[in-house]
Every structure is written in C-alpha cells, then in structure tokens.
Amino acid sequence: ADLSGGEKQRLALAVAVLLGRDVFLLDEATSAVDPEMKSRIVDHFTNQSTATVLAVSHDETWLRADGVRVVRLGD
C-alpha cells in the first residue's frame, strides 16, 4: 500500500517476467517510472525472442525502440 506508482509498475512487470509468460499485453506499462528504468524495461521487452509483446503507449521511448512495429489507430 505504501509503494509509489512506479514501484507498483516495476513490481507487476517483474512478477510477469518471472512467471515466464509467453504473451505480454502492456498498457502504458512505463508511465510512472523514471527515464532510466523506462529504457531498461523497453529494452527488455523489445529484445524478447521467446515472447509476444503488445504494448500500447504514446511514449517516444517505445515508439523509437528498435524492433518495434508501430500500428496507429484512428486519426
């Protein structure tokens, strides 16, 4: 209950990774973390060769990462 938003996000992502999931559905998964941690998280998920990752984000860190295919919906 005493964790910050960023700490909760990091904890949830760590649990998901440790559970060895094959599919990750991420919705603004790095919105509350600091820039260094955001880069580390994006690097981790964009370098996954054994998992499928669908990340919804407007953050440039995700949009400019190598290996990311951007799909824009709407206008």
TAWO-V969126 format. One line per field, one symbol per residue. ss: DSSP state (H for helix, E for strand, L for the rest). psi: psi as a letter, one per 20 degrees, with the letter a starting at -180 (. if undefined). burial: I if it has 24 or more other C-alpha atoms within 12 Angstrom, else O. A space follows every 50 residues. Layout:
# TAWO-V969126
ss = ???
psi = ???
burial = ???
This chain:
# TAWO-V969126
ss = LLLLHHHHHHHHHHHHHHLLLLEEEEELLLLLLLHHHHHHHHHHHHLLLL LEEEEELLLHHHHLLLLLLLLLLLL
psi = hjqrghhgggggggggghikqhppopolikhjrrhghggggggghijpii qppoppqjphgghjqqjpppopqb.
burial = OOOOOOOOIIOOIOOOOOOOOOOIOOOIIIIOIOOOOIIOIIOOIIOOOO OOIOIIOOOOIIOOOOOOOOOOOOO
